[in-house]
Amino acid sequence: MLWFISAFIIASAIFLFAPKEVTEQANNDSAKKSEGHIGLFILPVIVLAWLLFTLIDGDQGNFSAAAIGFVLTSCAIAHTKFHKFIIPCAAITVVSLIVGLTLTL
């Protein structure tokens, strides 16, 4: 939980203190590219493979499906071709979190 709070604080600081020209230039440059940067896609795929290998080995918990849902959502965010799958991946994550919470209680 601490990493999430620190990431949110860092992202907020970057958003608040970034120069407007850099932000506008980045928006214009990203509009020109039709393909997403593949480097952003590699890390979530590696984490997804690691999660799948640990699940195959037998380390299963109530929130393992939620972890896969989080990683699939980050994969969908990282690559522009998969942006249409952001909402379904997030919905799978929410449902698996609710199921995990009900199994825990």
KAGI-V44840 format. One line per field, one symbol per residue. ss: DSSP state (h for helix, s for strand, l for the rest). phi: phi as a letter, one per 20 degrees, with the letter a starting at -180 (. if undefined). psi: psi as a letter, one per 40 degrees, with the letter a starting at -180 (. if undefined). A space follows every 10 residues. Layout:
ss: ???
phi: ???
psi: ???
//
This chain:
ss: lhhhhhhhhh hhhhhhhllh hhhhhhhhhh hhlllllhhh hhhhhhhhhh hhhhhhhlll lllhhhhhhh hhhhhhhhlh hhhhhhhhhh hhhhhhhhhh hhhhl
phi: .fffffffff ffffffdfff ffffffffff ffeeefffff efffffffff fffffffoed cfdfffffff ffffffffdf fdffefffff ffffffffff fffff
psi: dddddddddd ddddddehid dddddddddd ddhdiihddd dddddddddd ddddddeegi adeddddddd ddddddddhd dedeeddddd dddddddddd dddd.
//
